Amino acid sequence: MQKFKLSKRKIHRKVAAISSIPLLITLISGTSYSFLQPLGVDAFWLIKWHTGNFGIINLQPFYSIFLGIASIISVISGIRLLQKNS
């Protein structure tokens, strides 16, 4: 049982580490755009970053799918880690 618990921790850590940077970019770009738009600043490039278009690297076709799946895995594995062993 201890080995299985260790495996869940490893999965949670790896998924959280891999998805943290894209989630942070999405959070910062969306929030910044929301603050700048009422001020009359047209920063459309923030929306491109928010959706995964980074200029030369365009990840839009699967960026939101990746973020969604990574978030679901992180939440589920985090909840399972918090549950007490019965």
Secondary structure, 3 states (H helix, E strand, C coil): CHHHHHHHHHHHHHHHHHHHHHHHHHHHHHHHHHHHHHHCCCCHHHHHHHCCEECCEECHHHHHHHHHHHHHHHHHHHHHHHCCCC
